[in-house]
Structure formats: structure tokens, C-alpha cells
Amino acid sequence: MKSCAFFGHRDMNVKQYREKLLNSVIELIDNKGVTQFYSDFRGDFNSYCGNLIFELKSIYPKIKNTMVLSYIPEAKTDDNSAFYLPKCFDDSVYLLERSVPKRLAIIETNKCLVDKVDYIIAGVMTHFGGAYMACEYAYKRKKPIISLIDEWEI
């Protein structure tokens, strides 16, 4: 089973990249055998991608949409703090195998995710931030990166 992760900016107008994103995902499914998709569902880009994969499940019922958690959900203490899995996801996964300071949890989770997947789809426009760092790490690991932003390079 081949897999793909999404990395992109928290604040981003993703709709302008919808066609390229859709074509990239379909290419991975049809021609590369990708059936597993991962998104952390934080921010505009990753939320959009998670919902796009959910939409595509009606055409490709064998694909799986997994939410990546950077923090272990806390036990339910009241109705407002319980973890809930957004309906667009099939399941969730926590990848960190060791304890890390909370401020490093997202960075370390992104590295684990890069190591786990076969492909990256990137919505990265700047040379800073967590999404850029994840793509830079993927580039060093020689992971195929599909950039939706034409002018962006590592």
C-alpha cells in the first residue's frame, strides 16, 4: 500500500489550487497505487486536503483518510474538551514513539510522517514554518514532493 501526506500553510487560499491538487491526488491513486492519505487537519491547507480525500472516497472507495495527531488526546473531562474525529476521516494515528516537549511535537510528528509515507503533496509558499521544514526534511530523505505552488522550491 502506497501512501501520501499533505503539508501546507495554516493560512492559505487553497481553492485556487484545487484543480492541480485534485489532479495530483488522482494521479497518485490511478498511476502510483496510493490508497492511504494522511493529514493533520490543522489550518486551511490540511483541512482542505482532508475534506478532498473524503469527497474522493465516493469514486475511490478503497482509499483511506487518516488524521495525524501531534498530541495524545486528553481524557474527556467535560463536553467541550473531548477529542472527536472529524467525519471526513476513517481513523487517526499518533506517530511519536518517544516523549518530546509540546513545542516540538508538531515538528517531530511531521518528521515521523515524512519517514512513513511514499509521497508528499505540498502547499508551501514560504521558506519558513512547519510545512516548509517538513518538506525540507522530505527533500533530504529523497521523498517525491508534488508542489502545488509553481514557483516554490527547496
C-alpha positions as protocol buffer text, in pm:
chain_id: "A"
residue {
  index: 1
  type: MET
  ca { x: 0 y: 0 z: 0 }
}
residue {
  index: 2
  type: LYS
  ca { x: 146 y: 337 z: -106 }
}
residue {
  index: 3
  type: SER
  ca { x: 80 y: 648 z: 99 }
}
residue {
  index: 4
  type: CYS
  ca { x: 82 y: 1026 z: 76 }
}
residue {
  index: 5
  type: ALA
  ca { x: 100 y: 1308 z: 330 }
}
residue {
  index: 6
  type: PHE
  ca { x: -9 y: 1669 z: 291 }
}
residue {
  index: 7
  type: PHE
  ca { x: 196 y: 1961 z: 422 }
}
residue {
  index: 8
  type: GLY
  ca { x: 85 y: 2320 z: 374 }
}
residue {
  index: 9
  type: HIS
  ca { x: 23 y: 2655 z: 533 }
}
residue {
  index: 10
  type: ARG
  ca { x: -222 y: 2726 z: 809 }
}
residue {
  index: 11
  type: ASP
  ca { x: -347 y: 3041 z: 633 }
}
residue {
  index: 12
  type: MET
  ca { x: -384 y: 2981 z: 263 }
}
residue {
  index: 13
  type: ASN
  ca { x: -638 y: 3028 z: -14 }
}
residue {
  index: 14
  type: VAL
  ca { x: -638 y: 2662 z: -123 }
}
residue {
  index: 15
  type: LYS
  ca { x: -931 y: 2690 z: -366 }
}
residue {
  index: 16
  type: GLN
  ca { x: -709 y: 2846 z: -632 }
}
residue {
  index: 17
  type: TYR
  ca { x: -503 y: 2525 z: -631 }
}
residue {
  index: 18
  type: ARG
  ca { x: -800 y: 2285 z: -627 }
}
residue {
  index: 19
  type: GLU
  ca { x: -762 y: 2159 z: -984 }
}
residue {
  index: 20
  type: LYS
  ca { x: -389 y: 2093 z: -951 }
}
residue {
  index: 21
  type: LEU
  ca { x: -443 y: 1933 z: -610 }
}
residue {
  index: 22
  type: LEU
  ca { x: -726 y: 1714 z: -738 }
}
residue {
  index: 23
  type: ASN
  ca { x: -527 y: 1608 z: -1046 }
}
residue {
  index: 24
  type: SER
  ca { x: -222 y: 1529 z: -830 }
}
residue {
  index: 25
  type: VAL
  ca { x: -424 y: 1312 z: -591 }
}
residue {
  index: 26
  type: ILE
  ca { x: -598 y: 1129 z: -877 }
}
residue {
  index: 27
  type: GLU
  ca { x: -261 y: 1071 z: -1046 }
}
residue {
  index: 28
  type: LEU
  ca { x: -126 y: 916 z: -726 }
}
residue {
  index: 29
  type: ILE
  ca { x: -430 y: 690 z: -689 }
}
residue {
  index: 30
  type: ASP
  ca { x: -461 y: 584 z: -1053 }
}
residue {
  index: 31
  type: ASN
  ca { x: -95 y: 557 z: -1153 }
}
residue {
  index: 32
  type: LYS
  ca { x: 111 y: 519 z: -835 }
}
residue {
  index: 33
  type: GLY
  ca { x: -114 y: 291 z: -629 }
}
residue {
  index: 34
  type: VAL
  ca { x: -163 y: 532 z: -340 }
}
residue {
  index: 35
  type: THR
  ca { x: -452 y: 428 z: -118 }
}
residue {
  index: 36
  type: GLN
  ca { x: -354 y: 587 z: 217 }
}
residue {
  index: 37
  type: PHE
  ca { x: -364 y: 963 z: 279 }
}
residue {
  index: 38
  type: TYR
  ca { x: -253 y: 1149 z: 593 }
}
residue {
  index: 39
  type: SER
  ca { x: -342 y: 1499 z: 709 }
}
residue {
  index: 40
  type: ASP
  ca { x: -316 y: 1673 z: 1044 }
}
residue {
  index: 41
  type: PHE
  ca { x: -631 y: 1879 z: 973 }
}
residue {
  index: 42
  type: ARG
  ca { x: -476 y: 2195 z: 1122 }
}
residue {
  index: 43
  type: GLY
  ca { x: -507 y: 2504 z: 910 }
}
residue {
  index: 44
  type: ASP
  ca { x: -653 y: 2580 z: 571 }
}
residue {
  index: 45
  type: PHE
  ca { x: -439 y: 2356 z: 352 }
}
residue {
  index: 46
  type: ASN
  ca { x: -455 y: 2035 z: 553 }
}
residue {
  index: 47
  type: SER
  ca { x: -825 y: 2075 z: 632 }
}
residue {
  index: 48
  type: TYR
  ca { x: -899 y: 2125 z: 264 }
}
residue {
  index: 49
  type: CYS
  ca { x: -696 y: 1816 z: 171 }
}
residue {
  index: 50
  type: GLY
  ca { x: -867 y: 1603 z: 435 }
}
residue {
  index: 51
  type: ASN
  ca { x: -1206 y: 1703 z: 300 }
}
residue {
  index: 52
  type: LEU
  ca { x: -1097 y: 1648 z: -61 }
}
residue {
  index: 53
  type: ILE
  ca { x: -993 y: 1290 z: 15 }
}
residue {
  index: 54
  type: PHE
  ca { x: -1330 y: 1237 z: 185 }
}
residue {
  index: 55
  type: GLU
  ca { x: -1504 y: 1358 z: -133 }
}
residue {
  index: 56
  type: LEU
  ca { x: -1295 y: 1125 z: -348 }
}
residue {
  index: 57
  type: LYS
  ca { x: -1394 y: 822 z: -140 }
}
residue {
  index: 58
  type: SER
  ca { x: -1723 y: 813 z: -334 }
}
residue {
  index: 59
  type: ILE
  ca { x: -1524 y: 749 z: -654 }
}
residue {
  index: 60
  type: TYR
  ca { x: -1236 y: 555 z: -493 }
}
residue {
  index: 61
  type: PRO
  ca { x: -1390 y: 361 z: -203 }
}
residue {
  index: 62
  type: LYS
  ca { x: -1063 y: 181 z: -124 }
}
residue {
  index: 63
  type: ILE
  ca { x: -871 y: 495 z: -28 }
}
residue {
  index: 64
  type: LYS
  ca { x: -821 y: 564 z: 341 }
}
residue {
  index: 65
  type: ASN
  ca { x: -810 y: 906 z: 507 }
}
residue {
  index: 66
  type: THR
  ca { x: -617 y: 922 z: 837 }
}
residue {
  index: 67
  type: MET
  ca { x: -590 y: 1218 z: 1071 }
}
residue {
  index: 68
  type: VAL
  ca { x: -240 y: 1257 z: 1218 }
}
residue {
  index: 69
  type: LEU
  ca { x: -230 y: 1364 z: 1583 }
}
residue {
  index: 70
  type: SER
  ca { x: 66 y: 1557 z: 1721 }
}
residue {
  index: 71
  type: TYR
  ca { x: -62 y: 1528 z: 2077 }
}
residue {
  index: 72
  type: ILE
  ca { x: -227 y: 1240 z: 2260 }
}
residue {
  index: 73
  type: PRO
  ca { x: -589 y: 1339 z: 2315 }
}
residue {
  index: 74
  type: GLU
  ca { x: -664 y: 1409 z: 2679 }
}
residue {
  index: 75
  type: ALA
  ca { x: -930 y: 1208 z: 2855 }
}
residue {
  index: 76
  type: LYS
  ca { x: -1275 y: 1360 z: 2838 }
}
residue {
  index: 77
  type: THR
  ca { x: -1325 y: 1600 z: 3127 }
}
residue {
  index: 78
  type: ASP
  ca { x: -1638 y: 1775 z: 3006 }
}
residue {
  index: 79
  type: ASP
  ca { x: -1841 y: 1808 z: 2687 }
}
residue {
  index: 80
  type: ASN
  ca { x: -1612 y: 2077 z: 2543 }
}
residue {
  index: 81
  type: SER
  ca { x: -1274 y: 1906 z: 2572 }
}
residue {
  index: 82
  type: ALA
  ca { x: -1338 y: 1560 z: 2431 }
}
residue {
  index: 83
  type: PHE
  ca { x: -1147 y: 1456 z: 2121 }
}
residue {
  index: 84
  type: TYR
  ca { x: -1366 y: 1389 z: 1824 }
}
residue {
  index: 85
  type: LEU
  ca { x: -1262 y: 1257 z: 1486 }
}
residue {
  index: 86
  type: PRO
  ca { x: -1391 y: 1482 z: 1209 }
}
residue {
  index: 87
  type: LYS
  ca { x: -1632 y: 1288 z: 986 }
}
residue {
  index: 88
  type: CYS
  ca { x: -1404 y: 1315 z: 683 }
}
residue {
  index: 89
  type: PHE
  ca { x: -1152 y: 1075 z: 843 }
}
residue {
  index: 90
  type: ASP
  ca { x: -1156 y: 698 z: 870 }
}
residue {
  index: 91
  type: ASP
  ca { x: -925 y: 692 z: 1171 }
}
residue {
  index: 92
  type: SER
  ca { x: -644 y: 873 z: 1350 }
}
residue {
  index: 93
  type: VAL
  ca { x: -284 y: 791 z: 1435 }
}
residue {
  index: 94
  type: TYR
  ca { x: -29 y: 919 z: 1685 }
}
residue {
  index: 95
  type: LEU
  ca { x: 320 y: 860 z: 1543 }
}
residue {
  index: 96
  type: LEU
  ca { x: 560 y: 973 z: 1813 }
}
residue {
  index: 97
  type: GLU
  ca { x: 728 y: 683 z: 1989 }
}
residue {
  index: 98
  type: ARG
  ca { x: 909 y: 897 z: 2244 }
}
residue {
  index: 99
  type: SER
  ca { x: 817 y: 1189 z: 2463 }
}
residue {
  index: 100
  type: VAL
  ca { x: 900 y: 1532 z: 2321 }
}
residue {
  index: 101
  type: PRO
  ca { x: 836 y: 1881 z: 2458 }
}
residue {
  index: 102
  type: LYS
  ca { x: 498 y: 2010 z: 2345 }
}
residue {
  index: 103
  type: ARG
  ca { x: 662 y: 2291 z: 2144 }
}
residue {
  index: 104
  type: LEU
  ca { x: 840 y: 2029 z: 1930 }
}
residue {
  index: 105
  type: ALA
  ca { x: 550 y: 1784 z: 1891 }
}
residue {
  index: 106
  type: ILE
  ca { x: 433 y: 1909 z: 1551 }
}
residue {
  index: 107
  type: ILE
  ca { x: 787 y: 1924 z: 1407 }
}
residue {
  index: 108
  type: GLU
  ca { x: 870 y: 1574 z: 1529 }
}
residue {
  index: 109
  type: THR
  ca { x: 534 y: 1435 z: 1414 }
}
residue {
  index: 110
  type: ASN
  ca { x: 596 y: 1581 z: 1068 }
}
residue {
  index: 111
  type: LYS
  ca { x: 935 y: 1408 z: 1051 }
}
residue {
  index: 112
  type: CYS
  ca { x: 778 y: 1075 z: 1152 }
}
residue {
  index: 113
  type: LEU
  ca { x: 511 y: 1124 z: 888 }
}
residue {
  index: 114
  type: VAL
  ca { x: 767 y: 1200 z: 617 }
}
residue {
  index: 115
  type: ASP
  ca { x: 954 y: 882 z: 709 }
}
residue {
  index: 116
  type: LYS
  ca { x: 630 y: 681 z: 691 }
}
residue {
  index: 117
  type: VAL
  ca { x: 491 y: 791 z: 352 }
}
residue {
  index: 118
  type: ASP
  ca { x: 591 y: 741 z: -11 }
}
residue {
  index: 119
  type: TYR
  ca { x: 478 y: 1080 z: -148 }
}
residue {
  index: 120
  type: ILE
  ca { x: 431 y: 1438 z: -27 }
}
residue {
  index: 121
  type: ILE
  ca { x: 186 y: 1692 z: -166 }
}
residue {
  index: 122
  type: ALA
  ca { x: 299 y: 2039 z: -63 }
}
residue {
  index: 123
  type: GLY
  ca { x: 113 y: 2367 z: -45 }
}
residue {
  index: 124
  type: VAL
  ca { x: 416 y: 2568 z: 65 }
}
residue {
  index: 125
  type: MET
  ca { x: 481 y: 2927 z: -43 }
}
residue {
  index: 126
  type: THR
  ca { x: 746 y: 3045 z: 204 }
}
residue {
  index: 127
  type: HIS
  ca { x: 1087 y: 2925 z: 319 }
}
residue {
  index: 128
  type: PHE
  ca { x: 994 y: 2914 z: 687 }
}
residue {
  index: 129
  type: GLY
  ca { x: 742 y: 2744 z: 914 }
}
residue {
  index: 130
  type: GLY
  ca { x: 648 y: 2388 z: 992 }
}
residue {
  index: 131
  type: ALA
  ca { x: 523 y: 2292 z: 644 }
}
residue {
  index: 132
  type: TYR
  ca { x: 844 y: 2417 z: 485 }
}
residue {
  index: 133
  type: MET
  ca { x: 1055 y: 2233 z: 744 }
}
residue {
  index: 134
  type: ALA
  ca { x: 864 y: 1911 z: 675 }
}
residue {
  index: 135
  type: CYS
  ca { x: 920 y: 1947 z: 300 }
}
residue {
  index: 136
  type: GLU
  ca { x: 1285 y: 2030 z: 350 }
}
residue {
  index: 137
  type: TYR
  ca { x: 1320 y: 1714 z: 561 }
}
residue {
  index: 138
  type: ALA
  ca { x: 1137 y: 1514 z: 290 }
}
residue {
  index: 139
  type: TYR
  ca { x: 1369 y: 1655 z: 23 }
}
residue {
  index: 140
  type: LYS
  ca { x: 1674 y: 1544 z: 222 }
}
residue {
  index: 141
  type: ARG
  ca { x: 1517 y: 1198 z: 253 }
}
residue {
  index: 142
  type: LYS
  ca { x: 1463 y: 1194 z: -125 }
}
residue {
  index: 143
  type: LYS
  ca { x: 1086 y: 1163 z: -95 }
}
residue {
  index: 144
  type: PRO
  ca { x: 892 y: 1266 z: -407 }
}
residue {
  index: 145
  type: ILE
  ca { x: 735 y: 1607 z: -342 }
}
residue {
  index: 146
  type: ILE
  ca { x: 449 y: 1732 z: -557 }
}
residue {
  index: 147
  type: SER
  ca { x: 442 y: 2108 z: -515 }
}
residue {
  index: 148
  type: LEU
  ca { x: 117 y: 2288 z: -589 }
}
residue {
  index: 149
  type: ILE
  ca { x: 298 y: 2621 z: -588 }
}
residue {
  index: 150
  type: ASP
  ca { x: 484 y: 2653 z: -920 }
}
residue {
  index: 151
  type: GLU
  ca { x: 749 y: 2898 z: -801 }
}
residue {
  index: 152
  type: TRP
  ca { x: 829 y: 2714 z: -480 }
}
residue {
  index: 153
  type: GLU
  ca { x: 1150 y: 2513 z: -443 }
}
residue {
  index: 154
  type: ILE
  ca { x: 1358 y: 2384 z: -152 }
}
